[in-house]
């Protein structure tokens, strides 16, 4: 665990190809290109850094957990092939508006998208394994698409422009 260490240069990690989990949240990392060859990673925790380009993550297809909240990310198209993900955190201080790439991430059980610029959530209809979903502080007004996510136990919709919560009244921990 390399959390809270003011790390900015991670080039020394490039040769650690047997790593399975890497935790480096709350540092000063902006360049993650050194992670390109770490294809054995199953858990990668990079929240609270200065990362904007995540294209290098495309080949990390063994990832089941990826946390990138609190960075400067707007383009998440590279995540399309990370179909083993069960936990994805992209909330807080990112500027993500287009989440269509999430359609194929059907193994997700936990998805955190709070604090972005999202208005269209129609792609989430197919993510039926979700048990936890955070969409707080976005630009969402229509949540009808969430009615089919019957495995949801926690849903955070605070800070949006929603007037009708009836499609998700079945959620035991519903945050309005």
MDTraj code that builds the backbone (N, CA, C; nanometers):
import mdtraj as md
import numpy as np

residues = "UNK UNK UNK UNK UNK UNK UNK UNK UNK UNK UNK UNK UNK UNK UNK UNK UNK UNK UNK UNK UNK UNK UNK UNK UNK UNK UNK UNK UNK UNK UNK UNK UNK UNK UNK UNK UNK UNK UNK UNK UNK UNK UNK UNK UNK UNK UNK UNK UNK UNK UNK UNK UNK UNK UNK UNK UNK UNK UNK UNK UNK UNK UNK UNK UNK UNK UNK UNK UNK UNK UNK UNK UNK UNK UNK UNK UNK UNK UNK UNK UNK UNK UNK UNK UNK UNK UNK UNK UNK UNK UNK UNK UNK UNK UNK UNK UNK UNK UNK UNK UNK UNK UNK UNK UNK UNK UNK UNK UNK UNK UNK UNK UNK UNK UNK UNK UNK UNK UNK UNK UNK UNK UNK UNK UNK UNK UNK UNK UNK UNK UNK UNK UNK UNK UNK UNK UNK UNK UNK UNK UNK UNK UNK UNK UNK UNK UNK UNK UNK UNK UNK UNK UNK UNK UNK UNK UNK UNK UNK UNK UNK UNK UNK UNK UNK UNK UNK UNK UNK UNK UNK UNK UNK UNK UNK UNK".split()
xyz = np.array([
    [0.0842, -0.1174, 0.0000],
    [0.0000, 0.0000, 0.0000],
    [0.0895, 0.1248, 0.0000],
    [0.0780, 0.2027, -0.1049],
    [0.1608, 0.3227, -0.1206],
    [0.0777, 0.4502, -0.1097],
    [-0.0296, 0.4464, -0.0332],
    [-0.1193, 0.5602, -0.0172],
    [-0.0531, 0.6765, 0.0545],
    [-0.0937, 0.7983, 0.0185],
    [-0.0537, 0.9206, 0.0894],
    [0.0976, 0.9350, 0.1035],
    [0.1696, 0.9194, -0.0063],
    [0.3147, 0.9298, -0.0011],
    [0.3728, 1.0359, -0.0934],
    [0.2902, 1.1189, -0.1532],
    [0.3358, 1.2232, -0.2460],
    [0.4153, 1.1665, -0.3635],
    [0.3836, 1.0460, -0.4020],
    [0.4521, 0.9808, -0.5144],
    [0.4042, 1.0423, -0.6455],
    [0.4984, 1.0753, -0.7329],
    [0.4608, 1.1251, -0.8650],
    [0.5173, 1.0383, -0.9770],
    [0.6308, 0.9760, -0.9541],
    [0.6959, 0.8936, -1.0566],
    [0.6820, 0.7459, -1.0193],
    [0.6097, 0.6707, -1.1030],
    [0.5904, 0.5287, -1.0748],
    [0.6624, 0.4395, -1.1762],
    [0.7562, 0.4947, -1.2487],
    [0.8270, 0.4192, -1.3526],
    [0.8971, 0.2952, -1.2969],
    [0.9381, 0.2973, -1.1720],
    [1.0069, 0.1835, -1.1112],
    [0.9165, 0.0607, -1.0986],
    [0.7861, 0.0789, -1.1107],
    [0.6929, -0.0326, -1.0983],
    [0.6804, -0.1148, -1.2266],
    [0.7318, -0.0644, -1.3373],
    [0.7119, -0.1258, -1.4686],
    [0.7539, -0.2723, -1.4737],
    [0.8550, -0.3117, -1.4013],
    [0.9045, -0.4490, -1.4067],
    [0.8373, -0.5447, -1.3107],
    [0.7460, -0.4982, -1.2314],
    [0.6824, -0.5832, -1.1301],
    [0.5626, -0.6572, -1.1889],
    [0.5904, -0.7406, -1.2881],
    [0.4835, -0.8028, -1.3664],
    [0.4030, -0.9081, -1.2910],
    [0.4476, -0.9503, -1.1757],
    [0.3715, -1.0480, -1.0976],
    [0.2775, -0.9842, -0.9963],
    [0.2783, -0.8524, -0.9871],
    [0.1886, -0.7826, -0.8952],
    [0.0438, -0.8154, -0.9272],
    [-0.0349, -0.8396, -0.8233],
    [-0.1773, -0.8627, -0.8438],
    [-0.2628, -0.7486, -0.7892],
    [-0.2135, -0.6797, -0.6868],
    [-0.2868, -0.5664, -0.6302],
    [-0.1906, -0.4514, -0.6098],
    [-0.2333, -0.3325, -0.6506],
    [-0.1515, -0.2132, -0.6351],
    [-0.2392, -0.0996, -0.5848],
    [-0.2050, -0.0488, -0.4666],
    [-0.2813, 0.0599, -0.4059],
    [-0.1936, 0.1841, -0.3940],
    [-0.2291, 0.2870, -0.4692],
    [-0.1545, 0.4130, -0.4679],
    [-0.2480, 0.5339, -0.4669],
    [-0.3539, 0.5307, -0.3867],
    [-0.4415, 0.6476, -0.3846],
    [-0.3765, 0.7646, -0.3115],
    [-0.4287, 0.8844, -0.3406],
    [-0.3874, 1.0066, -0.2711],
    [-0.2379, 1.0333, -0.2820],
    [-0.1895, 1.0349, -0.4032],
    [-0.0522, 1.0728, -0.4319],
    [-0.0552, 1.1862, -0.5347],
    [0.0526, 1.2044, -0.6084],
    [0.0592, 1.3087, -0.7116],
    [0.0866, 1.2474, -0.8481],
    [0.0308, 1.1323, -0.8720],
    [0.0568, 1.0586, -0.9952],
    [-0.0258, 1.1153, -1.1093],
    [0.0398, 1.1421, -1.2220],
    [-0.0326, 1.1840, -1.3416],
    [-0.0059, 1.0899, -1.4586],
    [0.1116, 1.0302, -1.4631],
    [0.1507, 0.9406, -1.5721],
    [0.1483, 0.7966, -1.5223],
    [0.0566, 0.7172, -1.5782],
    [0.0447, 0.5774, -1.5365],
    [0.0946, 0.4804, -1.6435],
    [0.1730, 0.5294, -1.7387],
    [0.2213, 0.4448, -1.8483],
    [0.3044, 0.3269, -1.7989],
    [0.3661, 0.3377, -1.6835],
    [0.4472, 0.2286, -1.6281],
    [0.3635, 0.1052, -1.5941],
    [0.2327, 0.1214, -1.5877],
    [0.1455, 0.0093, -1.5518],
    [0.1103, -0.0793, -1.6708],
    [0.1489, -0.0399, -1.7904],
    [0.1080, -0.1087, -1.9135],
    [0.1335, -0.2588, -1.9120],
    [0.2444, -0.3029, -1.8602],
    [0.2783, -0.4446, -1.8632],
    [0.2352, -0.5231, -1.7413],
    [0.1655, -0.4607, -1.6498],
    [0.1268, -0.5284, -1.5253],
    [-0.0061, -0.6016, -1.5437],
    [-0.0053, -0.6956, -1.6366],
    [-0.1292, -0.7621, -1.6774],
    [-0.1823, -0.8636, -1.5760],
    [-0.1084, -0.8915, -1.4697],
    [-0.1583, -0.9799, -1.3645],
    [-0.2377, -0.9056, -1.2582],
    [-0.2438, -0.7734, -1.2687],
    [-0.3189, -0.6958, -1.1704],
    [-0.4665, -0.7345, -1.1710],
    [-0.5197, -0.7581, -1.0516],
    [-0.6632, -0.7792, -1.0359],
    [-0.7264, -0.6631, -0.9600],
    [-0.6454, -0.5906, -0.8827],
    [-0.6931, -0.4751, -0.8087],
    [-0.6006, -0.3572, -0.8281],
    [-0.6576, -0.2429, -0.8682],
    [-0.5791, -0.1225, -0.8906],
    [-0.6527, -0.0039, -0.8303],
    [-0.5876, 0.0610, -0.7326],
    [-0.6479, 0.1693, -0.6571],
    [-0.5685, 0.2969, -0.6814],
    [-0.6237, 0.3884, -0.7625],
    [-0.5526, 0.5099, -0.8021],
    [-0.6340, 0.6365, -0.7756],
    [-0.7302, 0.6290, -0.6873],
    [-0.8122, 0.7461, -0.6568],
    [-0.7307, 0.8581, -0.5961],
    [-0.7750, 0.9820, -0.6187],
    [-0.7116, 1.0974, -0.5562],
    [-0.5742, 1.1306, -0.6081],
    [-0.5540, 1.1174, -0.7369],
    [-0.4283, 1.1560, -0.8001],
    [-0.4565, 1.2642, -0.9041],
    [-0.3698, 1.2795, -1.0029],
    [-0.3869, 1.3803, -1.1082],
    [-0.3898, 1.3152, -1.2457],
    [-0.4514, 1.2010, -1.2534],
    [-0.4516, 1.1219, -1.3761],
    [-0.5622, 1.1701, -1.4696],
    [-0.5277, 1.1893, -1.5964],
    [-0.6292, 1.2227, -1.6960],
    [-0.6326, 1.1209, -1.8096],
    [-0.5173, 1.0635, -1.8431],
    [-0.5086, 0.9669, -1.9524],
    [-0.4970, 0.8256, -1.8944],
    [-0.6012, 0.7445, -1.9166],
    [-0.6009, 0.6073, -1.8641],
    [-0.5914, 0.5040, -1.9761],
    [-0.5501, 0.5461, -2.0954],
    [-0.5449, 0.4557, -2.2107],
    [-0.4572, 0.3336, -2.1855],
    [-0.3567, 0.3472, -2.1028],
    [-0.2646, 0.2375, -2.0721],
    [-0.3345, 0.1211, -2.0001],
    [-0.4502, 0.1456, -1.9442],
    [-0.5201, 0.0414, -1.8691],
    [-0.5904, -0.0601, -1.9587],
    [-0.5968, -0.0353, -2.0874],
    [-0.6709, -0.1210, -2.1809],
    [-0.6293, -0.2676, -2.1750],
    [-0.5024, -0.2955, -2.1519],
    [-0.4536, -0.4335, -2.1520],
    [-0.4603, -0.5011, -2.0154],
    [-0.5095, -0.4322, -1.9160],
    [-0.5164, -0.4891, -1.7809],
    [-0.6500, -0.5624, -1.7630],
    [-0.6719, -0.6615, -1.8474],
    [-0.8017, -0.7286, -1.8558],
    [-0.8317, -0.8220, -1.7386],
    [-0.7353, -0.8459, -1.6509],
    [-0.7605, -0.9277, -1.5324],
    [-0.8158, -0.8465, -1.4159],
    [-0.8238, -0.7164, -1.4325],
    [-0.8738, -0.6314, -1.3246],
    [-1.0169, -0.6687, -1.2868],
    [-1.0395, -0.6846, -1.1568],
    [-1.1746, -0.7005, -1.1048],
    [-1.2155, -0.5777, -1.0248],
    [-1.1155, -0.5047, -0.9735],
    [-1.1401, -0.3830, -0.8977],
    [-1.0544, -0.2707, -0.9531],
    [-1.1194, -0.1561, -0.9821],
    [-1.0489, -0.0394, -1.0332],
    [-1.1096, 0.0846, -0.9720],
    [-1.0277, 0.1607, -0.8986],
    [-1.0756, 0.2854, -0.8402],
    [-0.9949, 0.4015, -0.8976],
    [-1.0672, 0.4961, -0.9560],
    [-1.0061, 0.6119, -1.0216],
    [-1.0757, 0.7421, -0.9828],
    [-1.1521, 0.7403, -0.8761],
    [-1.2210, 0.8610, -0.8327],
    [-1.1231, 0.9698, -0.7933],
    [-1.1651, 1.0945, -0.8061],
    [-1.0809, 1.2060, -0.7629],
    [-0.9612, 1.2303, -0.8513],
    [-0.9758, 1.2098, -0.9805],
    [-0.8702, 1.2400, -1.0770],
    [-0.9230, 1.3442, -1.1756],
    [-0.8685, 1.3503, -1.2941],
    [-0.9120, 1.4463, -1.3964],
    [-0.9521, 1.3726, -1.5235],
    [-1.0249, 1.2660, -1.5082],
    [-1.0578, 1.1783, -1.6200],
    [-1.1893, 1.2206, -1.6841],
    [-1.1907, 1.2277, -1.8173],
    [-1.3147, 1.2538, -1.8894],
    [-1.3455, 1.1435, -1.9900],
    [-1.2428, 1.0823, -2.0466],
    [-1.2612, 0.9775, -2.1473],
    [-1.2360, 0.8407, -2.0841],
    [-1.3429, 0.7599, -2.0773],
    [-1.3310, 0.6268, -2.0173],
    [-1.3484, 0.5161, -2.1214],
    [-1.3397, 0.5496, -2.2486],
    [-1.3621, 0.4511, -2.3552],
    [-1.2691, 0.3309, -2.3447],
    [-1.1524, 0.3506, -2.2887],
    [-1.0537, 0.2438, -2.2735],
    [-1.1039, 0.1307, -2.1826],
    [-1.2040, 0.1573, -2.1024],
    [-1.2531, 0.0568, -2.0085],
    [-1.3387, -0.0511, -2.0747],
    [-1.3728, -0.0356, -2.1993],
    [-1.4642, -0.1275, -2.2684],
    [-1.4222, -0.2737, -2.2583],
    [-1.2944, -0.3019, -2.2646],
    [-1.2481, -0.4398, -2.2634],
    [-1.2235, -0.4979, -2.1256],
    [-1.2472, -0.4203, -2.0228],
    [-1.2203, -0.4675, -1.8857],
    [-1.3446, -0.5372, -1.8297],
    [-1.3850, -0.6438, -1.8972],
    [-1.5116, -0.7094, -1.8670],
    [-1.5105, -0.7947, -1.7402],
    [-1.3950, -0.8116, -1.6773],
    [-1.3889, -0.8846, -1.5504],
    [-1.4155, -0.7944, -1.4300],
    [-1.4285, -0.6651, -1.4529],
    [-1.4507, -0.5726, -1.3420],
    [-1.5801, -0.6050, -1.2675],
    [-1.5692, -0.6098, -1.1351],
    [-1.6877, -0.6214, -1.0505],
    [-1.7076, -0.4940, -0.9692],
    [-1.6001, -0.4166, -0.9493],
    [-1.6066, -0.2915, -0.8742],
    [-1.5334, -0.1847, -0.9529],
    [-1.6059, -0.0771, -0.9865],
    [-1.5485, 0.0349, -1.0603],
    [-1.5883, 0.1648, -0.9934],
    [-1.4882, 0.2428, -0.9529],
    [-1.5123, 0.3724, -0.8900],
    [-1.4536, 0.4830, -0.9782],
    [-1.5411, 0.5697, -1.0267],
    [-1.5012, 0.6802, -1.1138],
    [-1.5547, 0.8134, -1.0627],
    [-1.5991, 0.8170, -0.9393],
    [-1.6637, 0.9363, -0.8867],
    [-1.5685, 1.0436, -0.8389],
    [-1.6256, 1.1612, -0.8122],
    [-1.5566, 1.2708, -0.7458],
    [-1.4429, 1.3324, -0.8263],
    [-1.4654, 1.4525, -0.8722],
    [-1.3658, 1.5367, -0.9383],
    [-1.3254, 1.4908, -1.0773],
    [-1.3867, 1.3875, -1.1317],
    [-1.3638, 1.3562, -1.2715],
    [-1.4653, 1.4371, -1.3521],
    [-1.4585, 1.4331, -1.4812],
    [-1.5517, 1.5087, -1.5649],
    [-1.6081, 1.4166, -1.6721],
    [-1.6638, 1.3071, -1.6279],
    [-1.7157, 1.2052, -1.7180],
    [-1.8611, 1.2375, -1.7509],
    [-1.8937, 1.2378, -1.8799],
    [-2.0324, 1.2587, -1.9205],
    [-2.0850, 1.1419, -2.0033],
    [-1.9982, 1.0768, -2.0795],
    [-2.0382, 0.9667, -2.1660],
    [-2.0003, 0.8338, -2.1016],
    [-2.1016, 0.7573, -2.0606],
    [-2.0755, 0.6294, -1.9930],
    [-2.1195, 0.5101, -2.0777],
    [-2.1430, 0.5309, -2.2074],
    [-2.1880, 0.4216, -2.2943],
    [-2.0928, 0.3023, -2.2923],
    [-1.9662, 0.3268, -2.2689],
    [-1.8652, 0.2208, -2.2662],
    [-1.8921, 0.1174, -2.1561],
    [-1.9701, 0.1527, -2.0575],
    [-1.9971, 0.0617, -1.9464],
    [-2.0924, -0.0518, -1.9842],
    [-2.1532, -0.0455, -2.1003],
    [-2.2543, -0.1442, -2.1421],
    [-2.2053, -0.2879, -2.1339],
    [-2.0805, -0.3119, -2.1676],
    [-2.0281, -0.4486, -2.1693],
    [-1.9709, -0.4943, -2.0359],
    [-1.9740, -0.4090, -1.9354],
    [-1.9173, -0.4438, -1.8047],
    [-2.0257, -0.5062, -1.7163],
    [-2.0812, -0.6143, -1.7662],
    [-2.1978, -0.6751, -1.7030],
    [-2.1669, -0.7513, -1.5744],
    [-2.0398, -0.7683, -1.5408],
    [-2.0039, -0.8333, -1.4143],
    [-2.0004, -0.7352, -1.2976],
    [-2.0183, -0.6077, -1.3263],
    [-2.0130, -0.5077, -1.2193],
    [-2.1206, -0.5337, -1.1147],
    [-2.0782, -0.5308, -0.9880],
    [-2.1733, -0.5363, -0.8770],
    [-2.1732, -0.4038, -0.8012],
    [-2.0645, -0.3292, -0.8122],
    [-2.0539, -0.1988, -0.7448],
    [-2.0006, -0.0972, -0.8456],
    [-2.0746, 0.0144, -0.8598],
    [-2.0374, 0.1184, -0.9546],
    [-2.0563, 0.2547, -0.8898],
    [-1.9481, 0.3313, -0.8871],
    [-1.9503, 0.4644, -0.8269],
    [-1.9214, 0.5684, -0.9348],
    [-2.0233, 0.6504, -0.9653],
    [-2.0123, 0.7524, -1.0690],
    [-2.0489, 0.8910, -1.0175],
    [-2.0584, 0.9071, -0.8877],
    [-2.0974, 1.0350, -0.8297],
    [-1.9996, 1.1466, -0.8621],
    [-2.0494, 1.2703, -0.8693],
    [-1.9633, 1.3861, -0.8879],
    [-1.9059, 1.3997, -1.0272],
    [-1.9821, 1.3616, -1.1275],
    [-1.9381, 1.3767, -1.2657],
    [-2.0339, 1.4696, -1.3395],
    [-2.0497, 1.4498, -1.4682],
    [-2.1327, 1.5359, -1.5512],
    [-2.2278, 1.4494, -1.6344],
    [-2.2832, 1.3476, -1.5714],
    [-2.3633, 1.2469, -1.6408],
    [-2.5102, 1.2848, -1.6395],
    [-2.5740, 1.2742, -1.7564],
    [-2.7183, 1.2959, -1.7637],
    [-2.7907, 1.1747, -1.8218],
    [-2.7293, 1.1063, -1.9169],
    [-2.7899, 0.9894, -1.9799],
    [-2.7373, 0.8619, -1.9142],
    [-2.8262, 0.7919, -1.8442],
    [-2.7867, 0.6690, -1.7745],
    [-2.8503, 0.5453, -1.8366],
    [-2.9031, 0.5573, -1.9586],
    [-2.9738, 0.4461, -2.0222],
    [-2.8879, 0.3206, -2.0338],
    [-2.7571, 0.3368, -2.0483],
    [-2.6663, 0.2225, -2.0611],
    [-2.6663, 0.1332, -1.9365],
    [-2.7057, 0.1874, -1.8247],
    [-2.7023, 0.1109, -1.7001],
    [-2.8088, 0.0025, -1.6945],
    [-2.9063, 0.0067, -1.7818],
    [-3.0164, -0.0904, -1.7804],
    [-2.9670, -0.2345, -1.7903],
    [-2.8574, -0.2568, -1.8596],
    [-2.8062, -0.3916, -1.8767],
    [-2.7146, -0.4407, -1.7669],
    [-2.6865, -0.3563, -1.6701],
    [-2.5942, -0.3941, -1.5622],
    [-2.6730, -0.4523, -1.4451],
    [-2.7365, -0.5638, -1.4713],
    [-2.8323, -0.6219, -1.3767],
    [-2.7687, -0.6877, -1.2547],
    [-2.6365, -0.7008, -1.2516],
    [-2.5695, -0.7574, -1.1340],
    [-2.5376, -0.6514, -1.0291],
    [-2.5632, -0.5257, -1.0605],
    [-2.5323, -0.4187, -0.9653],
    [-2.6102, -0.4353, -0.8354],
    [-2.5364, -0.4254, -0.7242],
    [-2.6002, -0.4209, -0.5926],
    [-2.5816, -0.2832, -0.5293],
    [-2.4782, -0.2106, -0.5725],
    [-2.4472, -0.0776, -0.5199],
    [-2.4243, 0.0160, -0.6383],
    [-2.4948, 0.1283, -0.6404],
    [-2.4805, 0.2253, -0.7476],
    [-2.4861, 0.3661, -0.6909],
    [-2.3796, 0.4430, -0.7148],
    [-2.3775, 0.5826, -0.6738],
    [-2.3768, 0.6709, -0.7979],
    [-2.4797, 0.7530, -0.8086],
    [-2.4933, 0.8492, -0.9184],
    [-2.5109, 0.9907, -0.8638],
    [-2.4702, 1.0119, -0.7419],
    [-2.4912, 1.1414, -0.6768],
    [-2.4200, 1.2547, -0.7508],
    [-2.4773, 1.3741, -0.7396],
    [-2.4167, 1.4971, -0.7917],
    [-2.3788, 1.4887, -0.9393],
    [-2.4779, 1.4530, -1.0201],
    [-2.4660, 1.4537, -1.1650],
    [-2.5786, 1.5406, -1.2199],
    [-2.6162, 1.5207, -1.3446],
    [-2.7237, 1.5977, -1.4087],
    [-2.8374, 1.5062, -1.4518],
    [-2.8713, 1.4138, -1.3665],
    [-2.9697, 1.3113, -1.3992],
    [-3.1096, 1.3568, -1.3585],
    [-3.2066, 1.3367, -1.4497],
    [-3.3448, 1.3689, -1.4161],
    [-3.4381, 1.2493, -1.4352],
    [-3.4052, 1.1600, -1.5284],
    [-3.4901, 1.0441, -1.5566],
    [-3.4208, 0.9164, -1.5094],
    [-3.4847, 0.8471, -1.4154],
    [-3.4260, 0.7242, -1.3600],
    [-3.5094, 0.6000, -1.3917],
    [-3.6016, 0.6103, -1.4857],
    [-3.6864, 0.4963, -1.5216],
    [-3.6047, 0.3740, -1.5606],
    [-3.4904, 0.3955, -1.6225],
    [-3.4051, 0.2864, -1.6692],
    [-3.3533, 0.1999, -1.5532],
    [-3.3532, 0.2540, -1.4338],
    [-3.3013, 0.1803, -1.3181],
    [-3.4025, 0.0814, -1.2602],
    [-3.5259, 0.0865, -1.3056],
    [-3.6317, 0.0011, -1.2500],
    [-3.6003, -0.1480, -1.2640],
    [-3.5244, -0.1851, -1.3662],
    [-3.4929, -0.3256, -1.3876],
    [-3.3731, -0.3764, -1.3112],
    [-3.3078, -0.2891, -1.2363],
    [-3.1889, -0.3302, -1.1606],
    [-3.2313, -0.3805, -1.0230],
    [-3.2991, -0.4918, -1.0237],
    [-3.3649, -0.5419, -0.9031],
    [-3.2693, -0.5988, -0.7984],
    [-3.1408, -0.6120, -0.8312],
    [-3.0432, -0.6571, -0.7318],
    [-2.9874, -0.5420, -0.6488],
    [-3.0235, -0.4206, -0.6846],
    [-2.9727, -0.3042, -0.6107],
    [-3.0191, -0.3078, -0.4663],
    [-2.9227, -0.2898, -0.3751],
    [-2.9561, -0.2737, -0.2341],
    [-2.9219, -0.1332, -0.1869],
    [-2.8268, -0.0672, -0.2555],
    [-2.7904, 0.0709, -0.2232],
    [-2.7879, 0.1524, -0.3515],
    [-2.8571, 0.2658, -0.3478],
    [-2.8635, 0.3565, -0.4622],
    [-2.8572, 0.4990, -0.4118],
    [-2.7534, 0.5720, -0.4527],
    [-2.7364, 0.7112, -0.4122],
    [-2.7642, 0.8015, -0.5312],
    [-2.8728, 0.8785, -0.5201],
    [-2.9144, 0.9711, -0.6249],
    [-2.9145, 1.1163, -0.5767],
    [-2.8530, 1.1434, -0.4629],
    [-2.8540, 1.2784, -0.4079],
    [-2.7872, 1.3771, -0.5042],
    [-2.8350, 1.5008, -0.5026],
    [-2.7731, 1.6067, -0.5818],
    [-2.8021, 1.5999, -0.7304],
    [-2.9157, 1.5424, -0.7691],
    [-2.9576, 1.5390, -0.9092],
    [-3.0894, 1.6162, -0.9232],
    [-3.1469, 1.6130, -1.0410],
    [-3.2722, 1.6853, -1.0684],
    [-3.3873, 1.5873, -1.0877],
    [-3.4023, 1.4959, -0.9952],
    [-3.5013, 1.3895, -1.0069],
    [-3.6267, 1.4270, -0.9295],
    [-3.7426, 1.4145, -0.9954],
    [-3.8681, 1.4437, -0.9268],
    [-3.9484, 1.3176, -0.8967],
    [-3.9269, 1.2113, -0.9750],
    [-4.0024, 1.0872, -0.9570],
    [-3.9080, 0.9729, -0.9201],
    [-3.9179, 0.9294, -0.7954],
    [-3.8340, 0.8203, -0.7461],
    [-3.9057, 0.6852, -0.7487],
    [-4.0280, 0.6818, -0.7961],
    [-4.1078, 0.5591, -0.7913],
    [-4.0428, 0.4406, -0.8638],
    [-3.9663, 0.4601, -0.9728],
    [-3.9057, 0.3431, -1.0375],
    [-3.8049, 0.2678, -0.9498],
    [-3.7558, 0.3295, -0.8429],
    [-3.6521, 0.2661, -0.7610],
    [-3.6915, 0.2542, -0.6137],
    [-3.8187, 0.2647, -0.5855],
    [-3.8644, 0.2555, -0.4465],
    [-3.8357, 0.1189, -0.3847],
    [-3.8045, 0.0198, -0.4662],
    [-3.7738, -0.1154, -0.4161],
    [-3.6357, -0.1231, -0.3488],
    [-3.5507, -0.0265, -0.3693],
    [-3.4145, -0.0292, -0.3153],
    [-3.4193, -0.0015, -0.1645],
    [-3.3606, -0.0931, -0.0863],
    [-3.3691, -0.0804, 0.0600],
    [-3.2918, 0.0409, 0.1128],
    [-3.1791, 0.0738, 0.0528],
    [-3.1009, 0.1894, 0.0954],
    [-3.1001, 0.2904, -0.0194],
    [-3.2097, 0.3658, -0.0279],
    [-3.2280, 0.4656, -0.1337],
    [-3.1972, 0.6041, -0.0789],
    [-3.0968, 0.6684, -0.1368],
    [-3.0583, 0.8021, -0.0930],
    [-3.1023, 0.9039, -0.1970],
    [-3.1964, 0.9895, -0.1552],
    [-3.2526, 1.0908, -0.2446],
    [-3.1862, 1.2237, -0.2201],
])
top = md.Topology()
chain = top.add_chain()
for i, resn in enumerate(residues, 1):
    res = top.add_residue(resn, chain, resSeq=i)
    for name in ("N", "CA", "C"):
        top.add_atom(name, md.element.get_by_symbol(name[0]), res)
traj = md.Trajectory(xyz[None], top)
